[in-house]
Amino acid sequence: MTSTQTVVTRVVRNYLHDSGISQRSLAAELGVTQATLSRKLSGIRTWSLDDLDQLVQIGVPVSFDIFGAAINEEYAQKESK
């Protein structure tokens, strides 16, 4: 099952990779430590609605569309079994 946490983490990791921004820089933009961001990316801490809002404000492409795509992907996987 693809959770919203997994989807957000995937989007943030892709954003970091594609933009060349470091975890430390993104953490500073989010107002958290690099350690906190690392814990969110590793699944130790969860993404909050406030986190999602901040991510959108700084340009990370988090939208309801990505959640819909994840749900559709999960449904297709279940149907193919």
N, C-alpha and C positions, 0 to 999 in steps of 0.2 A: 504494500500500500504506500502510495506517495503522499506524504504529509505536506502540509503547507510549510512546515519548518524546513523540510528537505528541498522544496521548490525554492524558497527564499534563499537558502544557502547556496543552491546551484546558481541562481541568478547573481548573487553577490560575488561568488567565486569567478564566474564568467566576466563580470564587470571588472574585477581586479585584474584578471588576466588580459582582457581586451584593452583596457585603458592604461595598463602599466602602472597603476597606482599601488602603493604598498599598503599592507594591512595597517601599518602605523599611521599613514596619512589618512586613510579612510576612517580609522578609529578617531583621529583628532577631529575630522569633520563631523562625526557623529557625537562627539563629546564624551567618548568612553576611552578606556585604556586599550592598548593593543592586546593585552591579555584578555580583556572582556570580549573583544571582537573575535579573538581566536577561539574562545570558549563557545561563542555562538556558531562559528563556522564548523566547529567539531561536534556540535550537538549537545555539549554539556549544559549550555544555557540556551533558552529559547528566545526567539524573536518576538517582540511585543508589537502591538499596534503603533505605539509611539516610534519604535524602531523603523517600521515600514514607512511611516509618514516622513521620517527624517531621510530615509534612503531615497524616497521619491523626490524630496526637496533638493537633494544634492545630485540628482540625475541618474540614480541607479534605476534601471527599467523594471520596477516592481509594479505590476498592475493586476487587475482582476483577470485579464486575458491569460496571464501565465498560469493562474490557478485553474482556469477552465481547460487549458491545454493539458495540464497534468491530470485532471479528472478524466478527460477524454482518452488520454493515453492509458490510464489505469483501466478504464472500462473496456478498451480495445484488447488489452492483455487478458482480461477476464473472459471476454467473448471468444478469444482464440484457444482457450483451454478446453 
